[in-house]
């Protein structure tokens, strides 16, 4: 995913499904090329590279 797309999503009222390693996440904040994400399926938080995030419709 590109930083511009993440910024668009963070400023949008529209819900967008985002995934990291096939797990749904929400993006909490972004610093340079690192995003802090929370996993929807548990309370885990992790810093990940933004290029490793993807939207659910990317491969459709």
N, C-alpha and C positions, 0 to 999 in steps of 0.2 A: 504494500500500500504506500502511497505517496503522502508526504506531509501536507500538501495542499488539500487532498481529499479528507484527511483527518480533521483539519481545521474547518472545512466545510461542514462536516458531520457534527463537530462540537458546537457550532453556531446555529445549527438547524434544529427546528422543533420536530422534524421528522425522525422516526426511529429507523435505525439501520442496523441490521445484524452483522456483527463483526466476530471473526474467529481467529484463534491462535491454536495451531496444532489440532484442528478439528474440534476445539472446545469453544463454546460461546463466551465472549468477554465483553466488558464495557471499558471504554477508555476513560481513565480518570484524569490523566494529564500527560503532556508531551514536552520533552526537553531535547532539543536537537533531533537526533535520530532514534531516541529512546522513548517508549510510551510505557507509562505505568498502567497496567490493566488489572481488573478484578475479574475473576472467573465466576460466571453465573451459576455454575453447578456446585460451588462450595465457597468458602470464605477466603480462598487463596488469592494473594496479590503477587504480581511479578513485574519486573522491568524487562521489556522485550524490545527488540529492534522493530521499528515501524514497518520495515520491508517484509517482516514475517507475519503481519496481520493481513487478513483478507476479508472481503465481503462474501456473503453466502451465494450471491448470484454470479460470482466471478467465473465459475466453471460451467454455468448452465448454457 
